[in-house]
Amino acid sequence: MHYATPIQYVSLLDKKGNAVMDDNGRASAIQIKLKYTLDTHEMNIRQYTHIMEATVKKVRPVHALQSNSYVTLEFGAQNYETKRLEPPHDDDNELIWDEVAYIFAHHELHQNFQLKVSVLSDELDNARDHIGTGYIAAADIFEQCSDESASSPYTTQIALREVPVSLDKGLVDFDDDEKSSAAAFGDLEIEFRLRAKKVVDKEFYSALVRTFDRDDDGTIDRNEVMQMFAQLEIPEDSDAFFQRFDENKDGEWDETEVVRMLQDTDFQSSELAPQLMSIYLRGGDLGTARGHLMSGFTGESAPTSKIPKVMDRRTGLLVQEHIPGYVWFAFKLLYGQGLGRTAVSSKATQTILSQMSSKRGRAMDDPSSKSQISEFVKQ
């Protein structure tokens, strides 16, 4: 994608730092416009200091569940979900998953992030339905797993609260009016392990070679990547994937290229990443690596599809923006179709929107508008 800066005039100065004047006595200037192209590969880099292995063990709900249920994990833009389980048929009333997600986490950048866990039902069909949701601070995970020992994981119970989908704002605390809806849903048992990036960088490539290097030449070539994709049942174009990370175009992945691949967000969100991490960290068998892994997801749940979400950059949580219905309709009209997007970019539409914004701004400058502040904050 190409970008350009606005045209700017830069004053011309002589060696003494004085303005250069033209024949008419006016200061001379040169017109400058910069064009540049972003390195899209660098844009896909997600910095991390640790691989966080999160194992969803089991959930014990307060009330018996009536339909198939699953668990989701959200950590910033990284999202995972378990397989669906039928309601338990015994008095124990436990749902046992024992599924793993691998999260790329940064000890400093994610210090204020929250890992959100939710238990959802396949039969959620409106905003009044309830889900169980809870949080754990990334800082707590880093503190409890500070020894980075895989043999001593941090296991904890996350208390889940029962809230309507419409109130699931991605916030740690509810206001007083909402707390009455936040009844106890149950507890989710989850286990964490951390592996430092410096260790991963040193060991991951060797594990890859041990597993997939068929001709024992100490490298991973194009054919071996194709076999890797086939064995792990990865529904992606293996050739395009291989070429993306074969930076020197020698037909092989070397250690530097694989380490760089680990930081790429497309790799981190691919189906390949958790399977390779499982093989590396758990010594997973090629035939069973998929069985205990949580899958990534990008879909939007139907009950909240009319509620836009934005990411809170401090906590990494998706926060729902509750807006009036007519505003949502306007968004859909303007941006939900090609004609609307074309219309909103036209000069006439821009003029109208600018006038409306200015008019609204003047109204908000009036002291009498203070009565609208609380409603605005609530939205």
Secondary structure, 3 states (H helix, E strand, C coil): CEEECCCEEEECECCCCCECECCCCCECEEEECCEEECCHHHHCECCCCEEEEEEEEEEEECCCCCCCEEEEEEECCEEEECCCECCCCCCCCCEEEEEEEEEEECCCCCCCCEEEEEEEECCCCCCCCEEEEEEEEHHHHHHHCCCCCCCCCEEEEEEEEEEEHHHCCCCCCCCHHHHCCCEEEEEEEEEEEEEEHHHHHHHHHHHHHHHHCCCCCCCEEHHHHHHHHHHCCCCCCHHHHHHHHCCCCCCEECHHHHHHHHCEHHHHCCCHHHHHHHHHHHCCCCCCCCCCECEECCCCCHHHCCCCEEECCCCCCEEECCCCHHHHHHHHHHHCCHHHHHHHCCHHHHHHHHHHHHHHHHHHHCHHHHHHHHHHHHC
